[in-house]
């Protein structure tokens, strides 16, 4: 992306977790990110589990498990299903 080139944020894929963490830290600093960021492991386990692209809505239960995962957004978003899931979880 042109914006990444302008920001000096173009790198080859990291070969290990430590390299990935270092790159993430560098990007956070250069981009001025002020909120906590998590770094996925080198196998992208979280990315695969949550299928973050395209956009999705999630509800995570008290045990840290996915209680609801929407279809791809934004057209797959159904706020009524999110609401129903939250109501069900809060009732228990």
Backbone as a printed PyTorch tensor [residue, N CA C, xyz], in Angstrom:
tensor([[[  0.8420,  -1.1780,   0.0000],
         [  0.0000,   0.0000,   0.0000],
         [  0.8840,   1.2370,   0.0000]],

        [[  0.4580,   2.2340,  -0.7290],
         [  1.2200,   3.4750,  -0.7950],
         [  1.3990,   4.1140,   0.5740]],

        [[  0.3590,   4.0510,   1.4090],
         [  0.4570,   4.6690,   2.7400],
         [  1.5180,   3.9790,   3.5920]],

        [[  1.6710,   2.6660,   3.4530],
         [  2.7190,   1.9490,   4.1890],
         [  4.1010,   2.3750,   3.7110]],

        [[  4.2640,   2.5500,   2.4120],
         [  5.5450,   2.9830,   1.8630],
         [  5.8820,   4.3690,   2.3910]],

        [[  4.9110,   5.2770,   2.3560],
         [  5.1370,   6.6400,   2.8550],
         [  5.5070,   6.6440,   4.3290]],

        [[  4.9040,   5.7500,   5.1150],
         [  5.1790,   5.6880,   6.5500],
         [  6.4390,   4.8900,   6.8700]],

        [[  7.0530,   4.2910,   5.8460],
         [  8.2440,   3.4780,   6.0810],
         [  7.9330,   2.1730,   6.7850]],

        [[  6.7810,   1.5940,   6.4730],
         [  6.3260,   0.3720,   7.1320],
         [  6.1810,  -0.7740,   6.1340]],

        [[  7.2380,  -1.0620,   5.4290],
         [  7.2340,  -2.1550,   4.4760],
         [  8.3330,  -3.1230,   4.8890]],

        [[  7.9500,  -4.3540,   5.1980],
         [  8.8740,  -5.3600,   5.6990],
         [  8.5800,  -6.6950,   5.0410]],

        [[  9.5620,  -7.5700,   5.0540],
         [  9.3120,  -8.9520,   4.6460],
         [  8.6170,  -9.6470,   5.8110]],

        [[  7.9620, -10.7520,   5.5400],
         [  7.2960, -11.4990,   6.6090],
         [  8.3310, -11.9590,   7.6330]],

        [[  8.0340, -11.7890,   8.9100],
         [  8.9810, -12.2190,   9.9450],
         [  9.1580, -13.7330,   9.9360]],

        [[ 10.3430, -14.1650,  10.3100],
         [ 10.6690, -15.5930,  10.3180],
         [ 10.3760, -16.2450,  11.6620]],

        [[ 10.2200, -15.4430,  12.7060],
         [  9.9600, -15.9830,  14.0360],
         [  9.1610, -15.0050,  14.8730]],

        [[  8.7260, -15.4750,  16.0510],
         [  7.8570, -14.6620,  16.9040],
         [  8.5610, -13.4070,  17.3980]],

        [[  9.8070, -13.5210,  17.8220],
         [ 10.5290, -12.3540,  18.3370],
         [ 10.6360, -11.2660,  17.2640]],

        [[ 10.9210, -11.6660,  16.0460],
         [ 10.9910, -10.6960,  14.9520],
         [  9.6230, -10.0530,  14.7160]],

        [[  8.5640, -10.8580,  14.8190],
         [  7.2040, -10.3360,  14.6450],
         [  6.8800,  -9.3150,  15.7290]],

        [[  7.2400,  -9.6080,  16.9680],
         [  6.9870,  -8.6820,  18.0780],
         [  7.7420,  -7.3730,  17.8440]],

        [[  9.0000,  -7.4670,  17.4290],
         [  9.7900,  -6.2610,  17.1670],
         [  9.1720,  -5.4100,  16.0590]],

        [[  8.7180,  -6.0490,  14.9870],
         [  8.0760,  -5.3160,  13.8970],
         [  6.7710,  -4.6700,  14.3500]],

        [[  6.0050,  -5.3870,  15.1370],
         [  4.7410,  -4.8370,  15.6390],
         [  5.0020,  -3.6160,  16.5060]],

        [[  6.0180,  -3.6990,  17.3600],
         [  6.3650,  -2.5590,  18.2070],
         [  6.7960,  -1.3580,  17.3920]],

        [[  7.5980,  -1.6070,  16.3590],
         [  8.0540,  -0.5300,  15.4870],
         [  6.8680,   0.1240,  14.7710]],

        [[  5.9520,  -0.6900,  14.2840],
         [  4.7650,  -0.1570,  13.6100],
         [  3.9050,   0.6510,  14.5750]],

        [[  3.7150,   0.1490,  15.7770],
         [  2.9050,   0.8630,  16.7660],
         [  3.5030,   2.2370,  17.0610]],

        [[  4.8180,   2.2970,  17.1930],
         [  5.4770,   3.5780,  17.4640],
         [  5.3290,   4.5120,  16.2650]],

        [[  5.6500,   4.0220,  15.0690],
         [  5.5960,   4.8730,  13.8700],
         [  4.1850,   5.3660,  13.5730]],

        [[  3.1900,   4.5370,  13.8760],
         [  1.8020,   4.9110,  13.6060],
         [  1.1470,   5.6500,  14.7700]],

        [[  1.8570,   5.7650,  15.8900],
         [  1.3110,   6.4780,  17.0490],
         [  0.1520,   5.7570,  17.7050]],

        [[  0.1590,   4.4330,  17.6620],
         [ -0.9280,   3.6580,  18.2620],
         [ -0.7940,   3.7330,  19.7770]],

        [[ -1.8590,   4.1800,  20.4420],
         [ -1.8110,   4.4150,  21.8780],
         [ -2.5750,   3.3840,  22.6990]],

        [[ -3.1980,   2.4230,  22.0420],
         [ -3.9360,   1.3910,  22.7660],
         [ -3.1320,   0.0980,  22.7460]],

        [[ -3.3930,  -0.7970,  23.7040],
         [ -2.6380,  -2.0590,  23.7400],
         [ -2.8580,  -2.8640,  22.4600]],

        [[ -1.8120,  -3.4670,  21.9750],
         [ -1.8950,  -4.3000,  20.7760],
         [ -1.3800,  -5.6920,  21.1230]],

        [[ -2.0150,  -6.6830,  20.5750],
         [ -1.5870,  -8.0660,  20.7610],
         [ -0.9270,  -8.5520,  19.4780]],

        [[  0.0290,  -9.4490,  19.6230],
         [  0.7320, -10.0010,  18.4760],
         [  0.4060, -11.4890,  18.3940]],

        [[ -0.1240, -11.8970,  17.2580],
         [ -0.4590, -13.2990,  17.0350],
         [  0.8280, -14.1170,  16.9320]],

        [[  0.7170, -15.4080,  17.2280],
         [  1.9060, -16.2580,  17.0820],
         [  2.2500, -16.4100,  15.6040]],

        [[  3.3900, -16.9850,  15.3260],
         [  3.8920, -17.0580,  13.9520],
         [  3.0090, -17.9370,  13.0680]],

        [[  2.2270, -18.8280,  13.6670],
         [  1.3030, -19.6760,  12.9030],
         [ -0.0380, -18.9920,  12.6540]],

        [[ -0.2160, -17.7610,  13.1560],
         [ -1.4540, -16.9820,  12.9790],
         [ -2.6850, -17.6870,  13.5410]],

        [[ -2.5270, -18.3440,  14.6650],
         [ -3.6150, -19.1140,  15.2650],
         [ -4.8490, -18.2560,  15.5490]],

        [[ -4.6400, -17.0500,  16.0850],
         [ -5.7780, -16.1730,  16.4000],
         [ -6.4500, -15.6870,  15.1300]],

        [[ -5.6630, -15.2930,  14.1530],
         [ -6.2370, -14.8440,  12.8880],
         [ -7.0980, -15.9360,  12.2650]],

        [[ -6.6100, -17.1510,  12.2930],
         [ -7.3510, -18.2720,  11.7180],
         [ -8.6310, -18.5490,  12.5140]],

        [[ -8.5280, -18.5250,  13.8360],
         [ -9.6960, -18.8210,  14.6820],
         [-10.7850, -17.7650,  14.5590]],

        [[-10.3940, -16.4990,  14.4520],
         [-11.3750, -15.4200,  14.4430],
         [-11.7400, -14.9280,  13.0550]],

        [[-11.0200, -15.3480,  12.0610],
         [-11.3070, -14.9460,  10.6960],
         [-11.6150, -13.4530,  10.6340]],

        [[-10.6420, -12.6520,  11.0330],
         [-10.8480, -11.2100,  11.1650],
         [-11.0820, -10.4730,   9.8590]],

        [[-10.7940, -11.0790,   8.7300],
         [-11.0350, -10.4160,   7.4730],
         [-11.8910, -11.3030,   6.6110]],

        [[-12.9390, -10.8550,   6.0240],
         [-13.4500,  -9.4960,   6.1540],
         [-14.0380,  -9.2610,   7.5310]],

        [[-14.4540,  -8.0320,   7.7820],
         [-14.9590,  -7.6390,   9.1020],
         [-16.0410,  -8.5920,   9.5920]],

        [[-16.0140,  -8.8260,  10.8910],
         [-17.0280,  -9.6580,  11.5400],
         [-17.3300,  -9.0780,  12.9120]],

        [[-18.4840,  -9.4320,  13.4360],
         [-18.8440,  -9.0920,  14.8130],
         [-18.7380, -10.3510,  15.6480]],

        [[-18.1850, -10.2130,  16.8480],
         [-18.0360, -11.3440,  17.7560],
         [-18.6270, -11.0070,  19.1020]],

        [[-19.1320, -12.0320,  19.7690],
         [-19.4610, -11.9570,  21.1870],
         [-18.6530, -13.0760,  21.8320]],

        [[-17.8770, -12.6930,  22.8330],
         [-17.0290, -13.6430,  23.5440],
         [-17.6580, -13.9020,  24.9040]],

        [[-17.8110, -15.1640,  25.2820],
         [-18.4460, -15.4710,  26.5710],
         [-17.4490, -15.3390,  27.7250]],

        [[-17.9270, -15.5610,  28.9220],
         [-17.0890, -15.4050,  30.1220],
         [-15.9110, -16.3670,  30.1660]],

        [[-16.0080, -17.4670,  29.4430],
         [-14.9200, -18.4440,  29.3950],
         [-13.8990, -18.1110,  28.3100]],

        [[-14.1140, -16.9760,  27.6040],
         [-13.2050, -16.5820,  26.5410],
         [-13.4510, -17.2930,  25.2270]],

        [[-14.6020, -17.9260,  25.1020],
         [-14.9440, -18.6530,  23.8780],
         [-15.9080, -17.8240,  23.0240]],

        [[-15.8720, -18.0830,  21.7380],
         [-16.7510, -17.3670,  20.8180],
         [-18.1780, -17.8700,  21.0020]],

        [[-19.0650, -16.9580,  21.4090],
         [-20.4770, -17.3070,  21.5740],
         [-21.2740, -16.9460,  20.3230]],

        [[-20.7800, -15.9790,  19.5760],
         [-21.4470, -15.5730,  18.3430],
         [-20.4040, -15.0120,  17.3930]],

        [[-20.4980, -15.3830,  16.1290],
         [-19.6450, -14.8640,  15.0710],
         [-20.5440, -14.5350,  13.8940]],

        [[-20.5280, -13.2790,  13.4700],
         [-21.4070, -12.8700,  12.3750],
         [-20.8920, -13.3790,  11.0390]],

        [[-21.7270, -13.2420,  10.0430],
         [-21.2770, -13.4490,   8.6750],
         [-20.3830, -12.2710,   8.2980]],

        [[-19.7290, -12.3360,   7.1590],
         [-18.8440, -11.2620,   6.7110],
         [-19.6030,  -9.9450,   6.6060]],

        [[-18.9750,  -8.9090,   7.0810],
         [-19.6190,  -7.5940,   7.0990],
         [-19.2160,  -6.7410,   5.9190]],

        [[-19.8650,  -5.6410,   5.8200],
         [-20.8800,  -5.1660,   6.7480],
         [-22.2670,  -5.7400,   6.4760]],

        [[-22.4660,  -6.3460,   5.3220],
         [-23.8110,  -6.8290,   4.9830],
         [-24.2200,  -8.0490,   5.7850]],

        [[-23.2610,  -8.7610,   6.3450],
         [-23.5720,  -9.9280,   7.1560],
         [-23.8180,  -9.6150,   8.6200]],

        [[-23.7150,  -8.3250,   8.9770],
         [-23.9510,  -7.9390,  10.3710],
         [-25.4480,  -7.9740,  10.6650]],

        [[-25.7870,  -8.5830,  11.7770],
         [-27.1820,  -8.6490,  12.2060],
         [-27.2230,  -8.3040,  13.6910]],

        [[-27.3730,  -7.0140,  14.0120],
         [-27.3530,  -6.5930,  15.4160],
         [-28.3640,  -7.3170,  16.2920]],

        [[-29.4740,  -7.7470,  15.7210],
         [-30.4700,  -8.4520,  16.5390],
         [-29.9200,  -9.7910,  17.0350]],

        [[-29.0770, -10.4340,  16.2480],
         [-28.4750, -11.7030,  16.6820],
         [-27.4130, -11.4610,  17.7550]],

        [[-26.6740, -10.3450,  17.6320],
         [-25.7170,  -9.9760,  18.6770],
         [-26.4740,  -9.7200,  19.9770]],

        [[-27.5450,  -8.9510,  19.8940],
         [-28.3590,  -8.6270,  21.0710],
         [-28.9050,  -9.9020,  21.7120]],

        [[-29.4300, -10.8090,  20.8950],
         [-30.0080, -12.0600,  21.4200],
         [-28.9250, -12.8910,  22.1210]],

        [[-27.7420, -12.9360,  21.5510],
         [-26.6360, -13.6890,  22.1730],
         [-26.2520, -13.0670,  23.5100]],

        [[-26.1260, -11.7390,  23.5370],
         [-25.7740, -11.0520,  24.7860],
         [-26.8510, -11.2730,  25.8510]],

        [[-28.1100, -11.1880,  25.4610],
         [-29.2000, -11.4100,  26.4210],
         [-29.1600, -12.8250,  26.9660]],

        [[-28.9040, -13.7910,  26.0980],
         [-28.8230, -15.1850,  26.5380],
         [-27.6710, -15.3790,  27.5150]],

        [[-26.5160, -14.7980,  27.2060],
         [-25.3490, -14.9490,  28.0710],
         [-25.5550, -14.2460,  29.4210]],

        [[-26.1760, -13.0920,  29.3990],
         [-26.3910, -12.3490,  30.6430],
         [-27.4660, -12.9690,  31.5200]],

        [[-28.3360, -13.7730,  30.9320],
         [-29.3930, -14.4360,  31.6960],
         [-28.8640, -15.5890,  32.5370]],

        [[-27.6640, -16.0650,  32.2240],
         [-27.1010, -17.2180,  32.9430],
         [-26.1820, -16.7950,  34.0310]]])
